[in-house]
Amino acid sequence: MQPASLFAESLRNRETILLARERIAAAGHIASHYRAIRLPALAAAAHRIAERRRAREQAKQATKTGWSD
């Protein structure tokens, strides 16, 4: 991930600046030495995106039909 993406993720998670700096400092090392981390991380991110899309679609359908769970 790019440093800006790592920093933005830390902000979204309401983490401290110190933790964000640690992630940015470690990102290059992780990317170059631990390629196996990338695929599970990408799969998890894709799963979260798909869940959010499903939730949005369900909310749209509930709004259109006038009911909710």
Biopython code that builds the backbone (N, CA, C, O; Angstrom):
import numpy as np
from Bio.PDB.StructureBuilder import StructureBuilder

atoms = [
    (1, "MET", "N", (0.834, -1.174, 0.000)),
    (1, "MET", "CA", (0.000, 0.000, 0.000)),
    (1, "MET", "C", (0.882, 1.242, 0.000)),
    (1, "MET", "O", (2.019, 1.224, 0.473)),
    (2, "GLN", "N", (0.343, 2.284, -0.527)),
    (2, "GLN", "CA", (1.043, 3.558, -0.541)),
    (2, "GLN", "C", (0.971, 4.195, 0.846)),
    (2, "GLN", "O", (0.030, 3.935, 1.595)),
    (3, "PRO", "N", (1.961, 5.033, 1.196)),
    (3, "PRO", "CA", (1.926, 5.687, 2.508)),
    (3, "PRO", "C", (0.629, 6.451, 2.766)),
    (3, "PRO", "O", (0.107, 6.428, 3.881)),
    (4, "ALA", "N", (0.109, 7.123, 1.748)),
    (4, "ALA", "CA", (-1.143, 7.870, 1.934)),
    (4, "ALA", "C", (-2.296, 6.920, 2.248)),
    (4, "ALA", "O", (-3.158, 7.245, 3.065)),
    (5, "SER", "N", (-2.320, 5.757, 1.612)),
    (5, "SER", "CA", (-3.369, 4.771, 1.884)),
    (5, "SER", "C", (-3.253, 4.226, 3.301)),
    (5, "SER", "O", (-4.258, 4.054, 3.991)),
    (6, "LEU", "N", (-2.028, 3.956, 3.730)),
    (6, "LEU", "CA", (-1.820, 3.467, 5.090)),
    (6, "LEU", "C", (-2.242, 4.510, 6.114)),
    (6, "LEU", "O", (-2.857, 4.182, 7.129)),
    (7, "PHE", "N", (-1.910, 5.768, 5.843)),
    (7, "PHE", "CA", (-2.277, 6.849, 6.752)),
    (7, "PHE", "C", (-3.792, 7.019, 6.789)),
    (7, "PHE", "O", (-4.374, 7.191, 7.861)),
    (8, "ALA", "N", (-4.429, 6.971, 5.625)),
    (8, "ALA", "CA", (-5.890, 7.101, 5.565)),
    (8, "ALA", "C", (-6.568, 5.955, 6.310)),
    (8, "ALA", "O", (-7.569, 6.165, 6.995)),
    (9, "GLU", "N", (-6.032, 4.758, 6.182)),
    (9, "GLU", "CA", (-6.593, 3.607, 6.897)),
    (9, "GLU", "C", (-6.487, 3.811, 8.405)),
    (9, "GLU", "O", (-7.417, 3.489, 9.144)),
    (10, "SER", "N", (-5.370, 4.339, 8.857)),
    (10, "SER", "CA", (-5.206, 4.616, 10.284)),
    (10, "SER", "C", (-6.206, 5.656, 10.760)),
    (10, "SER", "O", (-6.752, 5.541, 11.858)),
    (11, "LEU", "N", (-6.446, 6.670, 9.941)),
    (11, "LEU", "CA", (-7.437, 7.686, 10.310)),
    (11, "LEU", "C", (-8.832, 7.084, 10.393)),
    (11, "LEU", "O", (-9.583, 7.379, 11.323)),
    (12, "ARG", "N", (-9.184, 6.240, 9.422)),
    (12, "ARG", "CA", (-10.499, 5.597, 9.438)),
    (12, "ARG", "C", (-10.688, 4.742, 10.688)),
    (12, "ARG", "O", (-11.782, 4.665, 11.247)),
    (13, "ASN", "N", (-9.599, 4.101, 11.116)),
    (13, "ASN", "CA", (-9.659, 3.240, 12.297)),
    (13, "ASN", "C", (-9.452, 4.008, 13.603)),
    (13, "ASN", "O", (-9.444, 3.419, 14.684)),
    (14, "ARG", "N", (-9.287, 5.318, 13.493)),
    (14, "ARG", "CA", (-9.076, 6.200, 14.655)),
    (14, "ARG", "C", (-7.873, 5.763, 15.477)),
    (14, "ARG", "O", (-7.916, 5.732, 16.707)),
    (15, "GLU", "N", (-6.805, 5.428, 14.773)),
    (15, "GLU", "CA", (-5.575, 5.034, 15.439)),
    (15, "GLU", "C", (-4.696, 6.264, 15.643)),
    (15, "GLU", "O", (-4.928, 7.315, 15.045)),
    (16, "THR", "N", (-3.700, 6.118, 16.483)),
    (16, "THR", "CA", (-2.804, 7.233, 16.763)),
    (16, "THR", "C", (-1.862, 7.477, 15.590)),
    (16, "THR", "O", (-1.636, 6.602, 14.755)),
    (17, "ILE", "N", (-1.321, 8.690, 15.551)),
    (17, "ILE", "CA", (-0.343, 9.043, 14.513)),
    (17, "ILE", "C", (0.892, 8.150, 14.636)),
    (17, "ILE", "O", (1.478, 7.755, 13.628)),
    (18, "LEU", "N", (1.283, 7.836, 15.858)),
    (18, "LEU", "CA", (2.448, 6.982, 16.078)),
    (18, "LEU", "C", (2.266, 5.620, 15.422)),
    (18, "LEU", "O", (3.187, 5.108, 14.786)),
    (19, "LEU", "N", (1.096, 5.037, 15.570)),
    (19, "LEU", "CA", (0.823, 3.743, 14.945)),
    (19, "LEU", "C", (0.837, 3.863, 13.423)),
    (19, "LEU", "O", (1.345, 2.976, 12.736)),
    (20, "ALA", "N", (0.286, 4.948, 12.896)),
    (20, "ALA", "CA", (0.309, 5.164, 11.445)),
    (20, "ALA", "C", (1.745, 5.258, 10.945)),
    (20, "ALA", "O", (2.080, 4.685, 9.908)),
    (21, "ARG", "N", (2.585, 5.968, 11.667)),
    (21, "ARG", "CA", (4.002, 6.088, 11.274)),
    (21, "ARG", "C", (4.697, 4.734, 11.298)),
    (21, "ARG", "O", (5.499, 4.428, 10.416)),
    (22, "GLU", "N", (4.391, 3.927, 12.302)),
    (22, "GLU", "CA", (4.988, 2.591, 12.380)),
    (22, "GLU", "C", (4.575, 1.740, 11.186)),
    (22, "GLU", "O", (5.398, 1.022, 10.618)),
    (23, "ARG", "N", (3.310, 1.818, 10.805)),
    (23, "ARG", "CA", (2.840, 1.050, 9.645)),
    (23, "ARG", "C", (3.544, 1.500, 8.371)),
    (23, "ARG", "O", (3.969, 0.675, 7.561)),
    (24, "ILE", "N", (3.662, 2.812, 8.201)),
    (24, "ILE", "CA", (4.313, 3.342, 7.000)),
    (24, "ILE", "C", (5.775, 2.908, 6.968)),
    (24, "ILE", "O", (6.289, 2.537, 5.913)),
    (25, "ALA", "N", (6.444, 2.952, 8.115)),
    (25, "ALA", "CA", (7.850, 2.554, 8.179)),
    (25, "ALA", "C", (8.024, 1.069, 7.861)),
    (25, "ALA", "O", (9.020, 0.681, 7.251)),
    (26, "ALA", "N", (7.078, 0.250, 8.263)),
    (26, "ALA", "CA", (7.188, -1.194, 8.049)),
    (26, "ALA", "C", (6.684, -1.644, 6.683)),
    (26, "ALA", "O", (6.978, -2.762, 6.258)),
    (27, "ALA", "N", (5.936, -0.803, 5.996)),
    (27, "ALA", "CA", (5.286, -1.214, 4.741)),
    (27, "ALA", "C", (6.275, -1.694, 3.686)),
    (27, "ALA", "O", (6.047, -2.723, 3.050)),
    (28, "GLY", "N", (7.359, -0.971, 3.495)),
    (28, "GLY", "CA", (8.345, -1.368, 2.491)),
    (28, "GLY", "C", (8.969, -2.708, 2.799)),
    (28, "GLY", "O", (9.133, -3.543, 1.909)),
    (29, "HIS", "N", (9.317, -2.919, 4.055)),
    (29, "HIS", "CA", (9.914, -4.182, 4.474)),
    (29, "HIS", "C", (8.939, -5.337, 4.267)),
    (29, "HIS", "O", (9.312, -6.393, 3.757)),
    (30, "ILE", "N", (7.709, -5.129, 4.660)),
    (30, "ILE", "CA", (6.693, -6.177, 4.502)),
    (30, "ILE", "C", (6.470, -6.496, 3.034)),
    (30, "ILE", "O", (6.401, -7.664, 2.653)),
    (31, "ALA", "N", (6.357, -5.459, 2.203)),
    (31, "ALA", "CA", (6.105, -5.674, 0.775)),
    (31, "ALA", "C", (7.245, -6.420, 0.103)),
    (31, "ALA", "O", (7.011, -7.244, -0.782)),
    (32, "SER", "N", (8.479, -6.141, 0.513)),
    (32, "SER", "CA", (9.606, -6.778, -0.161)),
    (32, "SER", "C", (9.936, -8.165, 0.379)),
    (32, "SER", "O", (10.491, -8.990, -0.347)),
    (33, "HIS", "N", (9.605, -8.436, 1.637)),
    (33, "HIS", "CA", (10.001, -9.707, 2.236)),
    (33, "HIS", "C", (8.861, -10.675, 2.508)),
    (33, "HIS", "O", (9.095, -11.869, 2.696)),
    (34, "TYR", "N", (7.647, -10.183, 2.531)),
    (34, "TYR", "CA", (6.529, -11.042, 2.899)),
    (34, "TYR", "C", (5.421, -10.962, 1.856)),
    (34, "TYR", "O", (4.314, -10.512, 2.152)),
    (35, "ARG", "N", (5.714, -11.391, 0.662)),
    (35, "ARG", "CA", (4.737, -11.336, -0.426)),
    (35, "ARG", "C", (3.501, -12.177, -0.126)),
    (35, "ARG", "O", (2.420, -11.886, -0.639)),
    (36, "ALA", "N", (3.640, -13.195, 0.678)),
    (36, "ALA", "CA", (2.505, -14.059, 1.002)),
    (36, "ALA", "C", (1.428, -13.314, 1.779)),
    (36, "ALA", "O", (0.276, -13.748, 1.803)),
    (37, "ILE", "N", (1.781, -12.209, 2.410)),
    (37, "ILE", "CA", (0.806, -11.420, 3.168)),
    (37, "ILE", "C", (-0.159, -10.722, 2.220)),
    (37, "ILE", "O", (-1.324, -10.510, 2.559)),
    (38, "ARG", "N", (0.318, -10.367, 1.045)),
    (38, "ARG", "CA", (-0.488, -9.564, 0.124)),
    (38, "ARG", "C", (-1.787, -10.240, -0.287)),
    (38, "ARG", "O", (-2.851, -9.624, -0.222)),
    (39, "LEU", "N", (-1.716, -11.492, -0.708)),
    (39, "LEU", "CA", (-2.914, -12.152, -1.223)),
    (39, "LEU", "C", (-4.013, -12.293, -0.174)),
    (39, "LEU", "O", (-5.163, -11.967, -0.469)),
    (40, "PRO", "N", (-3.714, -12.762, 1.029)),
    (40, "PRO", "CA", (-4.788, -12.806, 2.028)),
    (40, "PRO", "C", (-5.339, -11.419, 2.359)),
    (40, "PRO", "O", (-6.538, -11.263, 2.593)),
    (41, "ALA", "N", (-4.470, -10.421, 2.377)),
    (41, "ALA", "CA", (-4.932, -9.058, 2.657)),
    (41, "ALA", "C", (-5.840, -8.563, 1.545)),
    (41, "ALA", "O", (-6.863, -7.930, 1.811)),
    (42, "LEU", "N", (-5.474, -8.847, 0.302)),
    (42, "LEU", "CA", (-6.318, -8.446, -0.822)),
    (42, "LEU", "C", (-7.650, -9.194, -0.800)),
    (42, "LEU", "O", (-8.698, -8.611, -1.077)),
    (43, "ALA", "N", (-7.606, -10.471, -0.475)),
    (43, "ALA", "CA", (-8.842, -11.251, -0.403)),
    (43, "ALA", "C", (-9.762, -10.710, 0.688)),
    (43, "ALA", "O", (-10.974, -10.614, 0.492)),
    (44, "ALA", "N", (-9.191, -10.359, 1.829)),
    (44, "ALA", "CA", (-9.998, -9.804, 2.918)),
    (44, "ALA", "C", (-10.598, -8.460, 2.519)),
    (44, "ALA", "O", (-11.758, -8.179, 2.821)),
    (45, "ALA", "N", (-9.812, -7.636, 1.843)),
    (45, "ALA", "CA", (-10.318, -6.333, 1.394)),
    (45, "ALA", "C", (-11.438, -6.511, 0.376)),
    (45, "ALA", "O", (-12.449, -5.812, 0.438)),
    (46, "ALA", "N", (-11.267, -7.430, -0.552)),
    (46, "ALA", "CA", (-12.307, -7.682, -1.554)),
    (46, "ALA", "C", (-13.585, -8.192, -0.889)),
    (46, "ALA", "O", (-14.688, -7.836, -1.302)),
    (47, "HIS", "N", (-13.434, -9.016, 0.131)),
    (47, "HIS", "CA", (-14.597, -9.531, 0.862)),
    (47, "HIS", "C", (-15.340, -8.390, 1.565)),
    (47, "HIS", "O", (-16.570, -8.335, 1.530)),
    (48, "ARG", "N", (-14.596, -7.483, 2.200)),
    (48, "ARG", "CA", (-15.225, -6.337, 2.876)),
    (48, "ARG", "C", (-15.948, -5.448, 1.882)),
    (48, "ARG", "O", (-17.046, -4.969, 2.165)),
    (49, "ILE", "N", (-15.350, -5.221, 0.723)),
    (49, "ILE", "CA", (-15.982, -4.387, -0.306)),
    (49, "ILE", "C", (-17.276, -5.032, -0.781)),
    (49, "ILE", "O", (-18.294, -4.356, -0.928)),
    (50, "ALA", "N", (-17.237, -6.341, -1.021)),
    (50, "ALA", "CA", (-18.441, -7.048, -1.472)),
    (50, "ALA", "C", (-19.542, -6.985, -0.415)),
    (50, "ALA", "O", (-20.713, -6.812, -0.753)),
    (51, "GLU", "N", (-19.176, -7.125, 0.861)),
    (51, "GLU", "CA", (-20.169, -7.031, 1.936)),
    (51, "GLU", "C", (-20.806, -5.650, 1.978)),
    (51, "GLU", "O", (-22.021, -5.530, 2.140)),
    (52, "ARG", "N", (-20.000, -4.615, 1.834)),
    (52, "ARG", "CA", (-20.532, -3.249, 1.844)),
    (52, "ARG", "C", (-21.472, -3.011, 0.670)),
    (52, "ARG", "O", (-22.512, -2.369, 0.817)),
    (53, "ARG", "N", (-21.102, -3.531, -0.494)),
    (53, "ARG", "CA", (-21.976, -3.372, -1.666)),
    (53, "ARG", "C", (-23.310, -4.078, -1.456)),
    (53, "ARG", "O", (-24.366, -3.536, -1.782)),
    (54, "ARG", "N", (-23.255, -5.302, -0.904)),
    (54, "ARG", "CA", (-24.492, -6.036, -0.621)),
    (54, "ARG", "C", (-25.363, -5.271, 0.369)),
    (54, "ARG", "O", (-26.579, -5.187, 0.196)),
    (55, "ALA", "N", (-24.751, -4.721, 1.393)),
    (55, "ALA", "CA", (-25.507, -3.970, 2.399)),
    (55, "ALA", "C", (-26.147, -2.734, 1.784)),
    (55, "ALA", "O", (-27.287, -2.399, 2.104)),
    (56, "ARG", "N", (-25.414, -2.052, 0.897)),
    (56, "ARG", "CA", (-25.982, -0.873, 0.227)),
    (56, "ARG", "C", (-27.147, -1.254, -0.659)),
    (56, "ARG", "O", (-28.173, -0.573, -0.674)),
    (57, "GLU", "N", (-26.993, -2.347, -1.403)),
    (57, "GLU", "CA", (-28.074, -2.805, -2.275)),
    (57, "GLU", "C", (-29.307, -3.192, -1.462)),
    (57, "GLU", "O", (-30.432, -2.880, -1.854)),
    (58, "GLN", "N", (-29.103, -3.864, -0.342)),
    (58, "GLN", "CA", (-30.228, -4.233, 0.516)),
    (58, "GLN", "C", (-30.908, -2.990, 1.070)),
    (58, "GLN", "O", (-32.135, -2.941, 1.164)),
    (59, "ALA", "N", (-30.121, -1.991, 1.435)),
    (59, "ALA", "CA", (-30.699, -0.745, 1.946)),
    (59, "ALA", "C", (-31.503, -0.040, 0.862)),
    (59, "ALA", "O", (-32.574, 0.505, 1.131)),
    (60, "LYS", "N", (-30.986, -0.051, -0.364)),
    (60, "LYS", "CA", (-31.721, 0.562, -1.481)),
    (60, "LYS", "C", (-33.040, -0.163, -1.714)),
    (60, "LYS", "O", (-34.078, 0.472, -1.902)),
    (61, "GLN", "N", (-32.998, -1.493, -1.701)),
    (61, "GLN", "CA", (-34.208, -2.275, -1.913)),
    (61, "GLN", "C", (-35.212, -2.040, -0.785)),
    (61, "GLN", "O", (-36.413, -1.933, -1.034)),
    (62, "ALA", "N", (-34.728, -1.961, 0.438)),
    (62, "ALA", "CA", (-35.617, -1.717, 1.573)),
    (62, "ALA", "C", (-36.266, -0.343, 1.462)),
    (62, "ALA", "O", (-37.436, -0.175, 1.806)),
    (63, "THR", "N", (-35.511, 0.631, 0.985)),
    (63, "THR", "CA", (-36.051, 1.979, 0.818)),
    (63, "THR", "C", (-37.102, 2.000, -0.285)),
    (63, "THR", "O", (-38.134, 2.658, -0.153)),
    (64, "LYS", "N", (-36.841, 1.285, -1.363)),
    (64, "LYS", "CA", (-37.783, 1.247, -2.486)),
    (64, "LYS", "C", (-39.087, 0.558, -2.109)),
    (64, "LYS", "O", (-40.166, 1.000, -2.504)),
    (65, "THR", "N", (-38.985, -0.525, -1.346)),
    (65, "THR", "CA", (-40.186, -1.293, -1.011)),
    (65, "THR", "C", (-40.856, -0.817, 0.270)),
    (65, "THR", "O", (-42.001, -1.179, 0.542)),
    (66, "GLY", "N", (-40.156, -0.010, 1.056)),
    (66, "GLY", "CA", (-40.746, 0.535, 2.269)),
    (66, "GLY", "C", (-40.689, -0.379, 3.468)),
    (66, "GLY", "O", (-41.422, -0.159, 4.432)),
    (67, "TRP", "N", (-39.848, -1.398, 3.450)),
    (67, "TRP", "CA", (-39.706, -2.283, 4.603)),
    (67, "TRP", "C", (-38.240, -2.413, 4.949)),
    (67, "TRP", "O", (-37.371, -2.104, 4.134)),
    (68, "SER", "N", (-37.970, -2.865, 6.145)),
    (68, "SER", "CA", (-36.591, -3.137, 6.549)),
    (68, "SER", "C", (-36.578, -4.296, 7.526)),
    (68, "SER", "O", (-37.599, -4.621, 8.132)),
    (69, "ASP", "N", (-35.413, -4.922, 7.678)),
    (69, "ASP", "CA", (-35.279, -6.070, 8.602)),
    (69, "ASP", "C", (-35.194, -5.596, 10.022)),
    (69, "ASP", "O", (-35.079, -6.409, 10.939)),
]
sb = StructureBuilder()
sb.init_structure("model")
sb.init_model(0)
sb.init_chain("A")
sb.init_seg("    ")
for serial, (resi, resn, name, xyz) in enumerate(atoms, 1):
    if name == "N":
        sb.init_residue(resn, " ", resi, " ")
    sb.init_atom(name, np.array(xyz, "f"), 0.0, 1.0, " ", f" {name:<3s}", serial, name[0])
structure = sb.get_structure()
